[in-house]
Structures are given as structure tokens and as C-alpha cells.
Amino acid sequence: ALNPYSMVGNYLSAYAWGSLGDHERSLAANERALALLPGNASAYYNIGVNYKELGRLEDARKSLQRAIDLMPTAMRHHAAMAEVLLQMGRYKEALPYAEEAVRLDPRNVDAYLLVADVQSRLGNLTAAAAEMAQALRLAPTSISTLSQLASIYFRLGNYPAAADACYGWLKADSNAVPAYLLLGASLYNQRKYMPASAALQKVVELQ
């Protein structure tokens, strides 16, 4: 308020409003920051995120594309673009952005999961499983990754791999009812009826 021409002040204000979930105010502050420093890639990225959260997906896509043009080496720019295109149902267009995010930051678990999400929506379940397996190597106790991997292996009919993922899931969360359900189904499909029964009995005990 004392210095409305402070780019940093507007930038930090936008970040604060965004963290509070008020993306209308965050967008306004980001737009002021951009007006004070045109050509700032981070401001375009932040505006793209605001638009995404507000459901203005085409505006988000345009702003994120501008951020990528200005700073093509930022992983988060490509990841955000992939997420927006996913929401728009443009899965084939999302894939190269997600893959570029992995290339730019090959230690980022979320980037692999993003590629897996795109591949899954494209119906490429084997490719999706491979990306999730890579994410699991980086974060072997990630419940989110283990649960998604177990589900995809089950859909592929790879019941032994699905069961292994479920066992890993249960090591991380011993009371996970969905893990016991999927484990029971995976074992049943392998005709391992006694351990399948034990897994499903655990579901009954928990619920």
C-alpha cells in the first residue's frame, strides 16, 4: 500500500494470497507485478497457476506457454502446462510437456507420476506402470505411488506385481483397507485362496 510500484511487494503479496487460496487477489497482484517487470517468466507462470485454479484453462495455457518461451529450462513450467492440458482433455499434447519435465529434473518423483498419469489416460498402461516404477525407485515408501502402481498392475492382469505393490503399500500403512482389498483380489486371481481370504478377513476386521 505504501509502495504500489514495488514489483517484489506485489510478487510476494500474490504468493501469499495464492497460499491462502484466494486466487482472484493473487491474480491481481501477479498482474501488477508483471506490469512492473514485463517479460518476467515467473510472473507468467504464477498467473498461469492462478488461471488454472480459477478454471480459466485456456488463459492458463497461454500464460504458461509464455513462461516456457521465456524460460524453457524450468521444470515447473512444463509440468504445469501438462497438468492444464490434462484438465482440458488434450492428453497427446500434454505428454511431451510431462516428458520434458522429467528430462529437466530426473530426480523429481512428481514428474514421473505426471507422465504416468498422461500415459494412463492415453490407455498406455504398460508405459504408465514403467514411469510409476521409476518414481518408486526414488521414493520407495510413497503410498500414493504404491497404490497407483498396484492398481495399474491389476488392470494389466499382472497379479503377482499388483500383490507385491500392495505388500509395499501395507508396509507403509498397515491399516490401508484399499490395499487389503486389492491384495485379496490379486491373490484370488492367482488362485491363492487362503492368503486371499486372510487379506479380505483383515478388511472385515478394520471395517
C-alpha positions as a Python dict, from the first residue, in 0.01 Angstrom:
ca = {
    (1, 'A'): (0, 0, 0),
    (2, 'L'): (290, 239, 78),
    (3, 'N'): (475, 150, -239),
    (4, 'P'): (238, 22, -510),
    (5, 'Y'): (525, 28, -760),
    (6, 'S'): (722, -241, -577),
    (7, 'M'): (746, -543, -804),
    (8, 'V'): (874, -757, -516),
    (9, 'G'): (593, -640, -287),
    (10, 'N'): (327, -735, -542),
    (11, 'Y'): (501, -1063, -621),
    (12, 'L'): (513, -1168, -255),
    (13, 'S'): (159, -1047, -198),
    (14, 'A'): (44, -1265, -488),
    (15, 'Y'): (225, -1564, -339),
    (16, 'A'): (60, -1504, -1),
    (17, 'W'): (-291, -1473, -146),
    (18, 'G'): (-235, -1784, -354),
    (19, 'S'): (-121, -1978, -47),
    (20, 'L'): (-444, -1871, 123),
    (21, 'G'): (-645, -1999, -173),
    (22, 'D'): (-763, -1654, -285),
    (23, 'H'): (-662, -1678, -649),
    (24, 'E'): (-859, -1372, -758),
    (25, 'R'): (-647, -1147, -536),
    (26, 'S'): (-336, -1345, -618),
    (27, 'L'): (-402, -1296, -990),
    (28, 'A'): (-449, -921, -948),
    (29, 'A'): (-120, -890, -758),
    (30, 'N'): (63, -1107, -1011),
    (31, 'E'): (-68, -893, -1296),
    (32, 'R'): (59, -580, -1119),
    (33, 'A'): (397, -746, -1069),
    (34, 'L'): (413, -837, -1438),
    (35, 'A'): (318, -484, -1543),
    (36, 'L'): (609, -353, -1333),
    (37, 'L'): (853, -606, -1477),
    (38, 'P'): (733, -719, -1821),
    (39, 'G'): (888, -1035, -1952),
    (40, 'N'): (920, -1199, -1611),
    (41, 'A'): (880, -1574, -1667),
    (42, 'S'): (793, -1647, -1304),
    (43, 'A'): (510, -1395, -1312),
    (44, 'Y'): (364, -1558, -1623),
    (45, 'Y'): (394, -1897, -1451),
    (46, 'N'): (220, -1770, -1139),
    (47, 'I'): (-58, -1612, -1346),
    (48, 'G'): (-98, -1943, -1528),
    (49, 'V'): (-138, -2120, -1196),
    (50, 'N'): (-397, -1861, -1088),
    (51, 'Y'): (-595, -1914, -1407),
    (52, 'K'): (-572, -2293, -1362),
    (53, 'E'): (-710, -2272, -1009),
    (54, 'L'): (-987, -2041, -1128),
    (55, 'G'): (-1086, -2285, -1404),
    (56, 'R'): (-978, -2050, -1685),
    (57, 'L'): (-782, -2320, -1859),
    (58, 'E'): (-725, -2159, -2197),
    (59, 'D'): (-595, -1844, -2029),
    (60, 'A'): (-374, -2066, -1812),
    (61, 'R'): (-238, -2244, -2118),
    (62, 'K'): (-148, -1917, -2291),
    (63, 'S'): (23, -1774, -1984),
    (64, 'L'): (220, -2092, -1919),
    (65, 'Q'): (327, -2109, -2283),
    (66, 'R'): (464, -1757, -2244),
    (67, 'A'): (652, -1867, -1930),
    (68, 'I'): (801, -2162, -2123),
    (69, 'D'): (903, -1938, -2412),
    (70, 'L'): (1082, -1705, -2172),
    (71, 'M'): (1239, -1977, -1955),
    (72, 'P'): (1230, -2318, -2128),
    (73, 'T'): (1462, -2481, -1872),
    (74, 'A'): (1220, -2452, -1577),
    (75, 'M'): (1071, -2792, -1495),
    (76, 'R'): (770, -2646, -1317),
    (77, 'H'): (664, -2454, -1629),
    (78, 'H'): (641, -2773, -1835),
    (79, 'A'): (476, -2968, -1553),
    (80, 'A'): (210, -2702, -1503),
    (81, 'M'): (141, -2693, -1878),
    (82, 'A'): (98, -3072, -1882),
    (83, 'E'): (-146, -3051, -1591),
    (84, 'V'): (-353, -2783, -1765),
    (85, 'L'): (-365, -2980, -2089),
    (86, 'L'): (-471, -3288, -1891),
    (87, 'Q'): (-762, -3092, -1744),
    (88, 'M'): (-854, -2979, -2094),
    (89, 'G'): (-859, -3342, -2211),
    (90, 'R'): (-572, -3279, -2454),
    (91, 'Y'): (-371, -3583, -2347),
    (92, 'K'): (-148, -3623, -2653),
    (93, 'E'): (-41, -3259, -2628),
    (94, 'A'): (27, -3298, -2256),
    (95, 'L'): (270, -3589, -2297),
    (96, 'P'): (574, -3403, -2440),
    (97, 'Y'): (548, -3136, -2169),
    (98, 'A'): (535, -3401, -1897),
    (99, 'E'): (829, -3587, -2051),
    (100, 'E'): (1027, -3263, -2072),
    (101, 'A'): (961, -3205, -1701),
    (102, 'V'): (1121, -3544, -1629),
    (103, 'R'): (1417, -3466, -1856),
    (104, 'L'): (1476, -3134, -1680),
    (105, 'D'): (1452, -3284, -1331),
    (106, 'P'): (1509, -3662, -1340),
    (107, 'R'): (1507, -3683, -959),
    (108, 'N'): (1158, -3537, -925),
    (109, 'V'): (906, -3805, -826),
    (110, 'D'): (604, -3593, -919),
    (111, 'A'): (734, -3551, -1273),
    (112, 'Y'): (736, -3928, -1329),
    (113, 'L'): (389, -3956, -1178),
    (114, 'L'): (271, -3684, -1415),
    (115, 'V'): (399, -3877, -1717),
    (116, 'A'): (234, -4189, -1575),
    (117, 'D'): (-96, -4004, -1541),
    (118, 'V'): (-81, -3889, -1903),
    (119, 'Q'): (10, -4236, -2029),
    (120, 'S'): (-271, -4390, -1826),
    (121, 'R'): (-526, -4152, -1974),
    (122, 'L'): (-395, -4235, -2320),
    (123, 'G'): (-455, -4601, -2240),
    (124, 'N'): (-84, -4685, -2234),
    (125, 'L'): (-93, -4873, -1903),
    (126, 'T'): (238, -5055, -1951),
    (127, 'A'): (415, -4723, -2009),
    (128, 'A'): (235, -4573, -1710),
    (129, 'A'): (350, -4861, -1489),
    (130, 'A'): (710, -4812, -1604),
    (131, 'E'): (700, -4443, -1507),
    (132, 'M'): (549, -4526, -1168),
    (133, 'A'): (813, -4789, -1108),
    (134, 'Q'): (1077, -4524, -1175),
    (135, 'A'): (907, -4291, -928),
    (136, 'L'): (902, -4573, -673),
    (137, 'R'): (1278, -4619, -704),
    (138, 'L'): (1318, -4256, -599),
    (139, 'A'): (1057, -4273, -321),
    (140, 'P'): (1012, -4640, -223),
    (141, 'T'): (772, -4567, 65),
    (142, 'S'): (538, -4335, -126),
    (143, 'I'): (186, -4458, -53),
    (144, 'S'): (42, -4263, -345),
    (145, 'T'): (285, -4424, -591),
    (146, 'L'): (245, -4774, -446),
    (147, 'S'): (-134, -4754, -457),
    (148, 'Q'): (-143, -4628, -816),
    (149, 'L'): (114, -4886, -926),
    (150, 'A'): (-80, -5169, -764),
    (151, 'S'): (-399, -5055, -937),
    (152, 'I'): (-236, -5034, -1280),
    (153, 'Y'): (-69, -5376, -1247),
    (154, 'F'): (-407, -5520, -1151),
    (155, 'R'): (-573, -5360, -1455),
    (156, 'L'): (-296, -5509, -1671),
    (157, 'G'): (-366, -5852, -1525),
    (158, 'N'): (-19, -5869, -1371),
    (159, 'Y'): (-149, -6000, -1041),
    (160, 'P'): (186, -6101, -885),
    (161, 'A'): (323, -5748, -943),
    (162, 'A'): (-2, -5598, -810),
    (163, 'A'): (29, -5809, -495),
    (164, 'D'): (393, -5705, -447),
    (165, 'A'): (293, -5338, -474),
    (166, 'C'): (15, -5400, -221),
    (167, 'Y'): (263, -5556, 23),
    (168, 'G'): (482, -5247, -11),
    (169, 'W'): (176, -5027, 39),
    (170, 'L'): (87, -5214, 358),
    (171, 'K'): (441, -5176, 491),
    (172, 'A'): (389, -4801, 466),
    (173, 'D'): (32, -4813, 602),
    (174, 'S'): (-63, -5136, 780),
    (175, 'N'): (-430, -5032, 812),
    (176, 'A'): (-494, -4938, 449),
    (177, 'V'): (-826, -5105, 368),
    (178, 'P'): (-796, -5045, -12),
    (179, 'A'): (-456, -5219, -5),
    (180, 'Y'): (-601, -5528, 162),
    (181, 'L'): (-893, -5532, -84),
    (182, 'L'): (-664, -5511, -385),
    (183, 'L'): (-425, -5763, -234),
    (184, 'G'): (-711, -6005, -175),
    (185, 'A'): (-828, -5968, -535),
    (186, 'S'): (-473, -6007, -670),
    (187, 'L'): (-415, -6324, -469),
    (188, 'Y'): (-757, -6462, -561),
    (189, 'N'): (-677, -6418, -930),
    (190, 'Q'): (-361, -6622, -872),
    (191, 'R'): (-577, -6892, -708),
    (192, 'K'): (-401, -6830, -378),
    (193, 'Y'): (-725, -6864, -191),
    (194, 'M'): (-604, -6894, 169),
    (195, 'P'): (-387, -6578, 168),
    (196, 'A'): (-662, -6401, -32),
    (197, 'S'): (-911, -6496, 239),
    (198, 'A'): (-672, -6367, 508),
    (199, 'A'): (-635, -6033, 332),
    (200, 'L'): (-1011, -5993, 298),
    (201, 'Q'): (-1065, -6101, 656),
    (202, 'K'): (-838, -5811, 754),
    (203, 'V'): (-1075, -5578, 568),
    (204, 'V'): (-1365, -5714, 777),
    (205, 'E'): (-1167, -5657, 1095),
    (206, 'L'): (-1079, -5299, 1001),
    (207, 'Q'): (-1433, -5222, 877),
}
